Amino acid sequence: QEQACEDLQELKLLAASASAVCLQVITGSRKSPDAKYFVGAGKAQEIADAVALHEASVVIFNHALSPAQTRNLELLCQCRVIDRISLILDIFAQRARTHEGKLQVELAQLQHLASRLVRGWDNAERQKGGIGLRGPGETRLETDRRLLRERVRMLQQRLGKLTQQREQGRRARQRSDTPVISVVGYTNAGKS
């Protein structure tokens, strides 16, 4: 029970770090997660009622949700539903300052999103016309997955180049006989 309280306090701090305002906390206990909502149907309805009451724009779960659970909860609550992993990735995205850091966060977000691509267009597929071409074209889901894979591959290549550049700079510094001094500390106070 004490661990659950600490986890909940940590989640509140994470939410505050992401600039979210906590309107209500709903807790529950189950022996095993529900396949449809993670929580039971009654608890899910309680969450949806709280969202409507407070006109909330996002619901944050303190656990990892499956793509189907996220989608089902979003349909029930009519707002964005994120789990702990998505919240942490959002915080990293807000705080990333360096080019490499931003690339790493985007890569992590896309890899997390890859398992959550389940929707499709209303007209589930694009017909490809032309002589000798038959059958349905590429579905929206396939297109999204392909574009996502291409973006992930491009990000991995750019990160690989940055790693090589950093390694080259490190080797050049090691080859030169210039002494290197590092000033280390938690904040910048007193290091100038």
Accessible surface in RSA format (square Angstrom, percent):
REM  Atomic radii and reference values for relative SASA: ProtOr
REM  Chains: A
REM  Algorithm: Lee & Richards
REM  Probe-radius: 1.40
REM  Slices: 20
REM RES _ NUM      All-atoms   Total-Side   Main-Chain    Non-polar    All polar
REM                ABS   REL    ABS   REL    ABS   REL    ABS   REL    ABS   REL
RES GLN A   1   182.56 102.1 138.37 101.1  44.20 105.2  59.80 127.3 122.76  93.1
RES GLU A   2   133.76  76.8 123.59  93.5  10.17  24.2  52.49 101.5  81.27  66.4
RES GLN A   3   114.60  64.1 110.64  80.9   3.96   9.4  55.49 118.1  59.11  44.8
RES ALA A   4    58.40  53.7  47.01  72.6  11.39  25.9  52.88  74.5   5.52  14.6
RES CYS A   5    75.57  57.2  72.60  81.0   2.97   7.0  20.79  52.7  54.78  59.1
RES GLU A   6    94.82  54.4  87.49  66.2   7.33  17.5  40.31  78.0  54.51  44.5
RES ASP A   7    46.27  32.4  46.16  45.9   0.11   0.3   4.50  10.6  41.78  41.7
RES LEU A   8    43.62  24.3  43.62  31.2   0.00   0.0  43.62  30.6   0.00   0.0
RES GLN A   9    97.80  54.7  97.80  71.5   0.00   0.0  38.30  81.5  59.50  45.1
RES GLU A  10    82.68  47.5  80.55  60.9   2.14   5.1  25.67  49.7  57.01  46.6
RES LEU A  11    16.05   8.9  16.05  11.5   0.00   0.0  16.05  11.3   0.00   0.0
RES LYS A  12    78.88  38.5  71.86  44.1   7.02  16.7  33.24  29.9  45.63  48.6
RES LEU A  13   123.17  68.6 121.46  86.9   1.71   4.3 121.74  85.5   1.43   3.8
RES LEU A  14    35.19  19.6  34.82  24.9   0.37   0.9  35.10  24.6   0.09   0.3
RES ALA A  15     8.45   7.8   8.45  13.0   0.00   0.0   8.45  11.9   0.00   0.0
RES ALA A  16    64.42  59.2  46.38  71.6  18.04  41.0  48.39  68.1  16.03  42.5
RES SER A  17    41.25  34.9  28.06  37.5  13.19  30.4   9.01  19.2  32.23  45.2
RES ALA A  18    16.58  15.2   6.12   9.4  10.46  23.8   6.12   8.6  10.46  27.7
RES SER A  19    98.17  83.0  64.23  85.7  33.95  78.2  43.05  91.7  55.12  77.2
RES ALA A  20    29.03  26.7  14.89  23.0  14.14  32.2  21.34  30.1   7.69  20.4
RES VAL A  21   122.05  80.3 100.23  90.7  21.82  52.6 103.51  89.9  18.55  50.3
RES CYS A  22    73.29  55.4  39.72  44.3  33.58  78.9  30.32  76.8  42.98  46.3
RES LEU A  23    94.09  52.4  64.28  46.0  29.81  74.9  67.51  47.4  26.58  71.5
RES GLN A  24    88.34  49.4  57.49  42.0  30.85  73.5  27.34  58.2  61.00  46.3
RES VAL A  25    59.75  39.3  31.57  28.6  28.19  67.9  34.83  30.3  24.93  67.6
RES ILE A  26    47.62  27.1  15.10  11.3  32.52  78.4  18.07  13.0  29.55  80.2
RES THR A  27    86.06  61.2  69.61  70.6  16.45  39.2  42.02  56.4  44.04  66.6
RES GLY A  28    60.48  74.6   0.00   N/A  60.48  74.6  23.94  65.7  36.54  81.8
RES SER A  29   114.06  96.4  80.14 107.0  33.92  78.1  51.66 110.0  62.40  87.4
RES ARG A  30   130.15  54.6  90.24  46.0  39.90  95.0  41.04  56.1  89.11  54.0
RES LYS A  31   218.43 106.6 174.43 107.0  43.99 104.7 124.93 112.4  93.50  99.6
RES SER A  32    68.28  57.7  64.75  86.4   3.53   8.1  36.80  78.4  31.48  44.1
RES PRO A  33    82.57  60.2  62.76  57.2  19.81  72.0  64.96  53.6  17.61 109.5
RES ASP A  34    38.52  27.0  35.39  35.2   3.14   7.4   3.26   7.7  35.27  35.2
RES ALA A  35    90.85  83.5  68.74 106.1  22.11  50.3  76.70 108.0  14.15  37.5
RES LYS A  36   114.68  55.9 109.62  67.3   5.06  12.0  64.36  57.9  50.32  53.6
RES TYR A  37    26.87  12.5  26.87  15.3   0.00   0.0   8.20   6.2  18.68  23.0
RES PHE A  38    33.83  16.9  33.15  20.5   0.68   1.8  33.15  20.1   0.68   2.0
RES VAL A  39    23.26  15.3  23.26  21.1   0.00   0.0  23.26  20.2   0.00   0.0
RES GLY A  40    12.33  15.2   0.00   N/A  12.33  15.2  11.82  32.4   0.50   1.1
RES ALA A  41    72.21  66.4  60.17  92.9  12.04  27.4  60.46  85.1  11.75  31.1
RES GLY A  42    56.56  69.8   0.00   N/A  56.56  69.8  42.01 115.3  14.55  32.6
RES LYS A  43    60.42  29.5  53.50  32.8   6.92  16.5  30.60  27.5  29.81  31.8
RES ALA A  44     0.00   0.0   0.00   0.0   0.00   0.0   0.00   0.0   0.00   0.0
RES GLN A  45    82.68  46.2  82.68  60.4   0.00   0.0  40.05  85.2  42.63  32.3
RES GLU A  46    76.38  43.8  70.85  53.6   5.53  13.2  33.23  64.3  43.14  35.2
RES ILE A  47    15.86   9.0  15.85  11.8   0.01   0.0  15.85  11.4   0.01   0.0
RES ALA A  48    10.49   9.6   6.24   9.6   4.25   9.7   6.51   9.2   3.97  10.5
RES ASP A  49    80.79  56.6  75.00  74.7   5.79  13.7  29.56  69.6  51.23  51.1
RES ALA A  50    13.59  12.5   9.38  14.5   4.21   9.6  13.06  18.4   0.54   1.4
RES VAL A  51    13.95   9.2  12.97  11.7   0.97   2.3  13.64  11.9   0.30   0.8
RES ALA A  52    75.46  69.4  52.17  80.5  23.29  53.0  62.26  87.7  13.20  35.0
RES LEU A  53   137.28  76.5 109.04  78.0  28.24  71.0 116.75  82.0  20.53  55.3
RES HIS A  54    69.30  37.9  48.35  33.6  20.95  53.6  36.62  37.7  32.68  38.0
RES GLU A  55   153.30  88.0 124.35  94.1  28.95  68.9  45.18  87.4 108.12  88.3
RES ALA A  56    25.13  23.1  12.59  19.4  12.53  28.5  15.24  21.5   9.89  26.2
RES SER A  57    91.42  77.3  74.89  99.9  16.53  38.1  50.05 106.6  41.37  58.0
RES VAL A  58    45.32  29.8  32.89  29.8  12.43  30.0  32.89  28.6  12.43  33.7
RES VAL A  59    19.81  13.0  16.22  14.7   3.59   8.7  19.81  17.2   0.00   0.0
RES ILE A  60    43.02  24.5  19.54  14.6  23.48  56.6  19.54  14.1  23.48  63.7
RES PHE A  61    15.34   7.7  13.00   8.1   2.35   6.1  15.34   9.3   0.00   0.0
RES ASN A  62    33.07  22.8  22.54  21.8  10.53  25.4  10.25  24.7  22.82  22.1
RES HIS A  63    97.51  53.3  92.95  64.6   4.57  11.7  54.90  56.6  42.61  49.6
RES ALA A  64    61.20  56.3  41.59  64.2  19.61  44.6  41.65  58.7  19.55  51.8
RES LEU A  65     3.97   2.2   0.00   0.0   3.97  10.0   1.29   0.9   2.68   7.2
RES SER A  66    46.09  38.9  37.47  50.0   8.62  19.9  40.03  85.3   6.05   8.5
RES PRO A  67    33.70  24.6  30.46  27.8   3.24  11.8  31.40  25.9   2.30  14.3
RES ALA A  68    40.22  37.0  39.12  60.4   1.10   2.5  39.12  55.1   1.10   2.9
RES GLN A  69    16.27   9.1  16.27  11.9   0.00   0.0   0.03   0.1  16.25  12.3
RES THR A  70    23.71  16.9  23.71  24.0   0.00   0.0  20.87  28.0   2.84   4.3
RES ARG A  71    92.07  38.7  90.61  46.2   1.46   3.5  43.36  59.3  48.71  29.5
RES ASN A  72    32.75  22.6  29.68  28.7   3.07   7.4   2.31   5.6  30.44  29.4
RES LEU A  73     0.29   0.2   0.29   0.2   0.00   0.0   0.29   0.2   0.00   0.0
RES GLU A  74    59.67  34.3  55.47  42.0   4.20  10.0  14.33  27.7  45.34  37.0
RES LEU A  75   119.02  66.3 109.58  78.4   9.44  23.7 110.41  77.5   8.61  23.2
RES LEU A  76    54.63  30.4  34.88  25.0  19.75  49.6  40.38  28.4  14.25  38.3
RES CYS A  77     7.31   5.5   0.19   0.2   7.12  16.7   0.65   1.7   6.66   7.2
RES GLN A  78   144.35  80.7 112.28  82.1  32.07  76.4  56.99 121.3  87.36  66.3
RES CYS A  79    17.65  13.3   3.09   3.4  14.56  34.2  15.90  40.3   1.75   1.9
RES ARG A  80   125.66  52.8 118.11  60.2   7.55  18.0  49.13  67.1  76.54  46.4
RES VAL A  81     3.93   2.6   0.26   0.2   3.66   8.8   0.26   0.2   3.66   9.9
RES ILE A  82    12.91   7.3  10.89   8.1   2.02   4.9  12.91   9.3   0.00   0.0
RES ASP A  83     4.10   2.9   2.18   2.2   1.93   4.6   1.97   4.6   2.13   2.1
RES ARG A  84    47.67  20.0  47.67  24.3   0.00   0.0  26.12  35.7  21.55  13.1
RES ILE A  85    76.82  43.7  75.34  56.1   1.47   3.5  76.63  55.2   0.18   0.5
RES SER A  86    20.43  17.3  18.87  25.2   1.56   3.6   9.67  20.6  10.76  15.1
RES LEU A  87     2.70   1.5   2.70   1.9   0.00   0.0   2.70   1.9   0.00   0.0
RES ILE A  88    57.70  32.8  57.62  42.9   0.08   0.2  57.63  41.5   0.07   0.2
RES LEU A  89    22.98  12.8  22.98  16.4   0.00   0.0  22.98  16.1   0.00   0.0
RES ASP A  90    33.52  23.5  32.08  31.9   1.44   3.4  11.32  26.7  22.20  22.1
RES ILE A  91    16.34   9.3  16.34  12.2   0.00   0.0  16.34  11.8   0.00   0.0
RES PHE A  92   111.69  55.9 110.06  68.2   1.63   4.2 110.57  67.0   1.12   3.2
RES ALA A  93    44.49  40.9  23.79  36.7  20.70  47.1  26.04  36.7  18.45  48.9
RES GLN A  94    88.42  49.4  66.66  48.7  21.76  51.8  42.21  89.9  46.20  35.0
RES ARG A  95   132.52  55.6 121.32  61.8  11.20  26.7  45.60  62.3  86.91  52.7
RES ALA A  96    15.35  14.1   2.75   4.2  12.60  28.7  13.07  18.4   2.28   6.0
RES ARG A  97   178.34  74.9 156.03  79.5  22.31  53.1  74.14 101.3 104.19  63.1
RES THR A  98    89.74  63.8  82.28  83.4   7.46  17.8  79.29 106.5  10.45  15.8
RES HIS A  99    99.99  54.6  89.70  62.3  10.29  26.3  61.78  63.7  38.21  44.5
RES GLU A 100    37.38  21.5  35.93  27.2   1.46   3.5  12.54  24.2  24.85  20.3
RES GLY A 101    16.90  20.8   0.00   N/A  16.90  20.8  16.42  45.1   0.47   1.1
RES LYS A 102   113.32  55.3 107.48  65.9   5.84  13.9  57.09  51.4  56.23  59.9
RES LEU A 103     8.39   4.7   8.23   5.9   0.17   0.4   8.39   5.9   0.00   0.0
RES GLN A 104    92.15  51.5  86.47  63.2   5.69  13.5  24.42  52.0  67.73  51.4
RES VAL A 105    21.16  13.9  19.24  17.4   1.92   4.6  21.15  18.4   0.01   0.0
RES GLU A 106    51.68  29.7  50.85  38.5   0.83   2.0  22.99  44.5  28.69  23.4
RES LEU A 107    22.67  12.6  22.67  16.2   0.00   0.0  22.67  15.9   0.00   0.0
RES ALA A 108    37.41  34.4  31.25  48.2   6.16  14.0  34.26  48.3   3.15   8.3
RES GLN A 109    54.98  30.7  51.14  37.4   3.83   9.1  19.32  41.1  35.66  27.0
RES LEU A 110    26.83  14.9  26.83  19.2   0.00   0.0  26.83  18.8   0.00   0.0
RES GLN A 111    90.21  50.4  75.03  54.8  15.18  36.1  30.00  63.9  60.21  45.7
RES HIS A 112    36.58  20.0  28.20  19.6   8.37  21.4  23.78  24.5  12.80  14.9
RES LEU A 113    78.17  43.5  77.29  55.3   0.87   2.2  78.17  54.9   0.00   0.0
RES ALA A 114    41.00  37.7  33.74  52.1   7.26  16.5  34.02  47.9   6.98  18.5
RES SER A 115    70.62  59.7  47.88  63.9  22.74  52.4  53.46 113.8  17.16  24.0
RES ARG A 116    53.47  22.5  40.63  20.7  12.84  30.6  21.90  29.9  31.57  19.1
RES LEU A 117    16.86   9.4  16.15  11.6   0.71   1.8  16.72  11.7   0.13   0.4
RES VAL A 118    67.24  44.2  43.43  39.3  23.81  57.4  44.38  38.6  22.86  62.0
RES ARG A 119   123.00  51.6 114.82  58.5   8.18  19.5  69.32  94.7  53.68  32.5
RES GLY A 120    46.33  57.1   0.00   N/A  46.33  57.1  16.47  45.2  29.86  66.9
RES TRP A 121    74.85  30.0  61.89  30.0  12.96  30.4  59.26  31.6  15.58  25.3
RES ASP A 122   160.98 112.8 121.10 120.5  39.88  94.3  43.62 102.7 117.36 117.0
RES ASN A 123   104.54  72.1  92.75  89.6  11.79  28.4  49.69 119.6  54.85  53.0
RES ALA A 124    61.56  56.6  57.15  88.2   4.40  10.0  57.29  80.7   4.26  11.3
RES GLU A 125    60.95  35.0  55.98  42.3   4.98  11.9  10.39  20.1  50.56  41.3
RES ARG A 126    94.86  39.8  91.10  46.4   3.77   9.0  40.25  55.0  54.61  33.1
RES GLN A 127   125.15  70.0  96.45  70.5  28.70  68.3  58.64 124.8  66.51  50.4
RES LYS A 128   117.74  57.4 104.92  64.4  12.82  30.5  62.81  56.5  54.92  58.5
RES GLY A 129    65.70  81.0   0.00   N/A  65.70  81.0  40.85 112.1  24.85  55.7
RES GLY A 130    56.65  69.9   0.00   N/A  56.65  69.9  31.76  87.1  24.90  55.8
RES ILE A 131   183.14 104.2 153.20 114.1  29.94  72.2 158.49 114.1  24.65  66.9
RES GLY A 132    71.52  88.2   0.00   N/A  71.52  88.2  37.02 101.6  34.51  77.3
RES LEU A 133   109.43  60.9  91.51  65.5  17.93  45.1  92.63  65.1  16.80  45.2
RES ARG A 134   228.43  95.9 191.94  97.8  36.49  86.9  71.99  98.4 156.44  94.8
RES GLY A 135    44.78  55.2   0.00   N/A  44.78  55.2  27.97  76.8  16.81  37.7
RES PRO A 136    90.89  66.2  69.77  63.6  21.12  76.8  69.96  57.8  20.93 130.1
RES GLY A 137    14.05  17.3   0.00   N/A  14.05  17.3   6.65  18.3   7.40  16.6
RES GLU A 138    35.87  20.6  29.49  22.3   6.38  15.2  16.09  31.1  19.77  16.1
RES THR A 139    38.75  27.6  38.75  39.3   0.00   0.0  35.86  48.2   2.88   4.4
RES ARG A 140    65.14  27.4  64.79  33.0   0.36   0.8   2.16   2.9  62.98  38.2
RES LEU A 141    40.47  22.5  40.31  28.8   0.16   0.4  40.31  28.3   0.16   0.4
RES GLU A 142    91.14  52.3  87.21  66.0   3.93   9.4  36.18  70.0  54.96  44.9
RES THR A 143    12.43   8.8  12.43  12.6   0.00   0.0  12.43  16.7   0.00   0.0
RES ASP A 144    16.79  11.8  12.41  12.4   4.37  10.3   8.06  19.0   8.72   8.7
RES ARG A 145    95.92  40.3  95.48  48.7   0.44   1.0  28.16  38.5  67.76  41.1
RES ARG A 146    80.41  33.8  80.41  41.0   0.00   0.0  39.97  54.6  40.44  24.5
RES LEU A 147    92.70  51.6  88.32  63.2   4.38  11.0  88.54  62.2   4.15  11.2
RES LEU A 148    19.68  11.0  16.01  11.5   3.66   9.2  18.96  13.3   0.72   1.9
RES ARG A 149   137.28  57.6 131.99  67.3   5.29  12.6  64.86  88.6  72.42  43.9
RES GLU A 150    71.01  40.8  65.78  49.8   5.23  12.4  25.29  48.9  45.72  37.3
RES ARG A 151    85.87  36.1  81.88  41.7   3.99   9.5  38.10  52.1  47.77  29.0
RES VAL A 152    22.03  14.5  22.03  19.9   0.00   0.0  22.03  19.1   0.00   0.0
RES ARG A 153   126.48  53.1 126.08  64.3   0.40   1.0  48.58  66.4  77.90  47.2
RES MET A 154    59.81  31.0  58.29  38.6   1.52   3.6  54.18  46.1   5.63   7.5
RES LEU A 155     0.00   0.0   0.00   0.0   0.00   0.0   0.00   0.0   0.00   0.0
RES GLN A 156    87.26  48.8  77.42  56.6   9.84  23.4  26.13  55.6  61.13  46.4
RES GLN A 157   107.39  60.0  97.53  71.3   9.86  23.5  38.39  81.7  69.00  52.3
RES ARG A 158    84.14  35.3  82.28  41.9   1.86   4.4  29.37  40.1  54.77  33.2
RES LEU A 159    21.15  11.8  20.95  15.0   0.21   0.5  21.15  14.9   0.00   0.0
RES GLY A 160    34.03  42.0   0.00   N/A  34.03  42.0  32.32  88.7   1.71   3.8
RES LYS A 161   131.68  64.2 130.43  80.0   1.25   3.0  74.09  66.7  57.59  61.3
RES LEU A 162    42.79  23.8  40.01  28.6   2.78   7.0  40.01  28.1   2.78   7.5
RES THR A 163    67.94  48.3  67.37  68.3   0.57   1.4  52.33  70.3  15.61  23.6
RES GLN A 164   118.73  66.4 115.11  84.1   3.62   8.6  35.15  74.8  83.59  63.4
RES GLN A 165   111.07  62.1 102.40  74.8   8.67  20.6  36.24  77.1  74.83  56.8
RES ARG A 166    97.78  41.1  87.35  44.5  10.43  24.8  52.39  71.6  45.40  27.5
RES GLU A 167    66.28  38.1  66.10  50.0   0.17   0.4  25.43  49.2  40.85  33.3
RES GLN A 168   104.82  58.6 101.17  73.9   3.65   8.7  24.90  53.0  79.92  60.6
RES GLY A 169    27.04  33.3   0.00   N/A  27.04  33.3  25.92  71.1   1.12   2.5
RES ARG A 170    91.44  38.4  91.37  46.6   0.06   0.2  29.46  40.3  61.97  37.6
RES ARG A 171   107.25  45.0 106.32  54.2   0.93   2.2  45.37  62.0  61.89  37.5
RES ALA A 172    47.57  43.7  41.42  63.9   6.15  14.0  42.67  60.1   4.90  13.0
RES ARG A 173   130.55  54.8 123.86  63.1   6.68  15.9  57.25  78.2  73.29  44.4
RES GLN A 174   132.47  74.1 101.29  74.0  31.17  74.2  46.79  99.6  85.67  65.0
RES ARG A 175   177.57  74.6 148.28  75.6  29.30  69.8  79.46 108.6  98.12  59.5
RES SER A 176    53.49  45.2  37.71  50.3  15.78  36.4  41.32  88.0  12.17  17.0
RES ASP A 177   146.33 102.5 111.72 111.2  34.61  81.8  43.88 103.3 102.46 102.2
RES THR A 178    93.21  66.3  81.18  82.3  12.03  28.7  58.78  79.0  34.43  52.0
RES PRO A 179   118.34  86.2  92.80  84.6  25.53  92.8 104.12  86.0  14.21  88.3
RES VAL A 180   107.64  70.8  73.32  66.4  34.32  82.7  76.33  66.3  31.31  84.9
RES ILE A 181   153.69  87.5 122.60  91.3  31.09  74.9 125.85  90.6  27.84  75.6
RES SER A 182    88.56  74.8  57.68  77.0  30.89  71.1  32.24  68.6  56.33  78.9
RES VAL A 183    97.75  64.3  67.71  61.3  30.04  72.4  70.80  61.5  26.94  73.1
RES VAL A 184   136.87  90.1 103.22  93.4  33.66  81.1 106.00  92.1  30.87  83.7
RES GLY A 185    46.96  57.9   0.00   N/A  46.96  57.9  23.72  65.1  23.24  52.1
RES TYR A 186   222.32 103.8 183.02 104.1  39.29 102.2 141.01 106.0  81.31 100.2
RES THR A 187    78.57  55.9  69.02  70.0   9.55  22.8  61.82  83.0  16.74  25.3
RES ASN A 188   131.41  90.6 118.84 114.8  12.57  30.3  32.33  77.8  99.08  95.8
RES ALA A 189    86.19  79.2  55.86  86.2  30.33  69.0  67.45  95.0  18.74  49.6
RES GLY A 190    84.13 103.8   0.00   N/A  84.13 103.8  40.72 111.7  43.41  97.2
RES LYS A 191    60.88  29.7  37.51  23.0  23.37  55.6  38.10  34.3  22.78  24.3
RES SER A 192   155.77 131.6  81.72 109.1  74.05 170.6  75.93 161.7  79.83 111.8
END  Absolute sums over single chains surface
CHAIN  1 A    13768.2      11146.2       2622.0       7695.8       6072.5
END  Absolute sums over all chains
TOTAL         13768.2      11146.2       2622.0       7695.8       6072.5
